[in-house]
Amino acid sequence: MNAPVQMRLVWPAREYLPGYVEALQRGWSPDNMRQEAGAEALARIASNAEAFLASLVDREGRGAPVTLPDGSVVRRLPGYNRWMWDGGFCGHINLRWQPGTEALPPYCLGHIGYTVVPWKQRRGYATQALREVLEEAGGEGLRYVEITTDPDNVASQRVIERNGGVLVEQFVAPAALGGTRKLRYRVQVPSQSS
């Protein structure tokens, strides 16, 4: 009998890049607010794969500015991406923050974003990935994180709630971020043991 497939978080690296590229070529986008981000990522990989991979881990926020859904450009926050991997690429999760505070600028709706490729959904991967990144968030000085989702995205709400998320508010995102209704959850970060 075969052992069940285990998902693990990996740092973006050359050895996993073919799986990431395949997901992009199948139409998956790493940005759920900008479908064109997939094609942009493919172009960046084709131009300089090493620079692309390096850009996904930027703990100082020194990288290129971020393009919002309305086309405006804003300062990049410190943060990093992790890839979900079960022998193949499953999706990604990212953490972003401002040093010394849990506050985020108005153009950033949450500390953590995640997406699982459609062909690997409903396997618990997002729940596991969020749990693991929450454990890492304390190392960045965060006591809690905020995560937003759409009111009709019940699967994402369940992922957040399974990790202790509490609904804080329903709000309308700024126009630059689509101007749509959102739900904001707060999740306590596990305390760091010494």
C-alpha positions as CSV (number, residue, x, y, z in Angstrom):
1,M,0.0,0.0,0.0
2,N,1.3,3.5,-0.9
3,A,1.8,6.1,1.8
4,P,-0.4,9.1,1.4
5,V,1.1,12.1,-0.5
6,Q,2.5,14.7,1.9
7,M,2.4,18.4,1.1
8,R,5.3,20.5,2.3
9,L,6.2,24.1,1.9
10,V,9.4,24.7,0.0
11,W,11.3,27.9,-0.8
12,P,11.1,28.9,-4.4
13,A,14.1,27.2,-6.1
14,R,15.4,26.1,-9.5
15,E,14.5,22.4,-8.8
16,Y,10.8,23.3,-8.3
17,L,10.6,25.9,-11.1
18,P,9.4,23.5,-13.9
19,G,6.3,22.7,-11.8
20,Y,5.6,26.3,-11.2
21,V,6.0,27.1,-14.9
22,E,3.7,24.2,-15.8
23,A,1.0,25.7,-13.5
24,L,1.4,29.1,-15.1
25,Q,1.1,27.6,-18.6
26,R,-2.1,25.8,-17.5
27,G,-3.6,29.2,-16.7
28,W,-3.1,29.4,-13.0
29,S,-2.1,32.9,-11.7
30,P,-0.1,33.6,-8.6
31,D,-2.2,36.8,-8.1
32,N,-6.0,36.1,-7.6
33,M,-6.7,39.8,-8.3
34,R,-4.7,40.0,-11.5
35,Q,-5.0,37.1,-14.0
36,E,-2.3,38.7,-16.2
37,A,0.2,38.1,-13.4
38,G,0.7,34.6,-14.7
39,A,1.8,35.7,-18.1
40,E,4.0,38.4,-16.5
41,A,5.7,35.7,-14.3
42,L,6.4,33.5,-17.4
43,A,8.0,36.4,-19.2
44,R,10.2,37.2,-16.1
45,I,11.2,33.6,-15.8
46,A,12.1,33.4,-19.5
47,S,14.2,36.6,-19.2
48,N,16.1,35.7,-16.0
49,A,14.9,32.7,-13.9
50,E,17.4,33.3,-11.1
51,A,16.4,36.9,-10.6
52,F,12.7,35.8,-10.6
53,L,13.3,33.2,-7.9
54,A,15.3,35.7,-5.8
55,S,12.5,38.3,-6.1
56,L,10.1,35.9,-4.3
57,V,12.0,36.2,-1.0
58,D,12.5,39.8,-0.1
59,R,12.5,40.3,3.7
60,E,13.7,43.9,3.4
61,G,11.1,45.0,0.8
62,R,13.8,46.2,-1.6
63,G,12.4,44.7,-4.7
64,A,10.5,46.2,-7.5
65,P,7.2,48.1,-6.7
66,V,3.9,46.2,-6.8
67,T,1.3,46.8,-9.5
68,L,-2.2,46.9,-8.2
69,P,-5.3,45.7,-10.1
70,D,-6.0,49.3,-11.3
71,G,-2.5,49.6,-12.7
72,S,-1.2,51.9,-10.0
73,V,2.2,51.1,-8.5
74,V,3.0,51.0,-4.8
75,R,6.0,50.3,-2.6
76,R,6.8,46.6,-2.0
77,L,6.5,45.4,1.6
78,P,9.0,43.0,3.2
79,G,7.8,39.5,2.6
80,Y,8.3,36.1,1.0
81,N,6.6,33.4,-0.9
82,R,6.6,29.7,-0.1
83,W,5.5,27.1,-2.6
84,M,3.3,24.1,-1.8
85,W,4.8,20.9,-3.1
86,D,3.6,17.3,-3.0
87,G,5.9,15.9,-5.7
88,G,4.5,18.6,-8.0
89,F,3.6,22.3,-7.6
90,C,0.3,22.8,-5.7
91,G,0.1,26.5,-5.1
92,H,1.7,29.3,-3.1
93,I,1.4,31.2,0.1
94,N,3.0,34.5,1.0
95,L,3.6,36.6,4.1
96,R,4.1,40.3,4.1
97,W,4.5,42.8,6.9
98,Q,5.8,46.2,8.0
99,P,8.6,45.9,10.6
100,G,7.6,46.7,14.2
101,T,3.9,46.8,13.7
102,E,0.9,44.7,12.6
103,A,-0.5,47.7,10.7
104,L,-0.5,47.5,6.9
105,P,-0.8,50.3,4.4
106,P,-4.2,50.7,2.8
107,Y,-3.1,49.1,-0.5
108,C,-2.3,45.8,1.3
109,L,-5.5,44.0,2.5
110,G,-3.8,41.3,4.5
111,H,-0.6,39.8,5.8
112,I,-1.1,36.4,4.2
113,G,-2.3,35.4,0.7
114,Y,-2.6,31.9,-0.7
115,T,-3.9,30.1,-3.7
116,V,-4.0,26.4,-4.6
117,V,-4.0,25.3,-8.2
118,P,-7.5,24.2,-9.2
119,W,-6.4,20.6,-9.9
120,K,-5.1,20.1,-6.4
121,Q,-7.8,21.8,-4.3
122,R,-9.8,20.2,-1.6
123,R,-6.9,18.2,-0.2
124,G,-6.3,20.4,2.9
125,Y,-3.1,22.0,1.4
126,A,-4.1,25.6,2.1
127,T,-5.1,24.8,5.7
128,Q,-1.7,23.2,6.3
129,A,0.2,25.9,4.5
130,L,-1.5,28.6,6.5
131,R,-0.8,26.8,9.8
132,E,2.9,26.5,8.9
133,V,3.2,30.2,7.9
134,L,1.4,31.3,11.0
135,E,4.1,29.6,13.0
136,E,6.8,31.5,11.0
137,A,5.0,34.9,11.4
138,G,6.0,35.3,15.0
139,G,9.6,35.3,13.8
140,E,8.9,38.5,12.0
141,G,7.5,40.1,15.1
142,L,3.8,39.7,14.4
143,R,1.4,38.9,17.2
144,Y,-1.5,38.4,14.8
145,V,-2.1,38.6,11.1
146,E,-5.1,39.8,9.1
147,I,-6.3,37.8,6.1
148,T,-9.1,38.9,3.7
149,T,-11.3,36.9,1.5
150,D,-14.4,37.4,-0.6
151,P,-17.8,36.8,1.1
152,D,-18.6,34.0,-1.4
153,N,-15.3,32.2,-1.0
154,V,-16.5,29.7,1.6
155,A,-13.5,27.4,1.1
156,S,-11.0,30.2,2.0
157,Q,-13.2,31.2,5.0
158,R,-13.0,27.6,6.3
159,V,-9.2,27.6,5.8
160,I,-8.9,30.7,7.9
161,E,-11.3,29.5,10.6
162,R,-9.6,26.1,10.9
163,N,-6.5,28.1,11.8
164,G,-8.3,30.1,14.5
165,G,-9.3,33.0,12.4
166,V,-12.0,35.3,13.8
167,L,-14.1,37.5,11.5
168,V,-13.4,41.1,12.4
169,E,-15.3,43.0,9.7
170,Q,-17.0,43.2,6.3
171,F,-15.7,46.1,4.3
172,V,-15.4,47.5,0.7
173,A,-11.8,47.3,-0.7
174,P,-10.3,50.6,-2.0
175,A,-11.1,51.3,-5.7
176,A,-7.4,50.5,-6.6
177,L,-8.0,47.0,-5.3
178,G,-11.3,46.4,-7.1
179,G,-13.8,48.1,-4.8
180,T,-15.5,44.9,-3.9
181,R,-16.9,43.6,-0.6
182,K,-14.4,41.7,1.5
183,L,-14.2,39.9,4.8
184,R,-11.3,40.6,7.2
185,Y,-10.2,37.9,9.6
186,R,-7.7,38.2,12.5
187,V,-5.6,35.2,13.4
188,Q,-3.4,35.0,16.5
189,V,0.2,34.0,15.8
190,P,1.4,31.1,17.9
191,S,3.7,32.3,20.6
192,Q,7.4,31.7,19.9
193,S,9.1,29.3,22.3
194,S,12.7,29.9,23.1
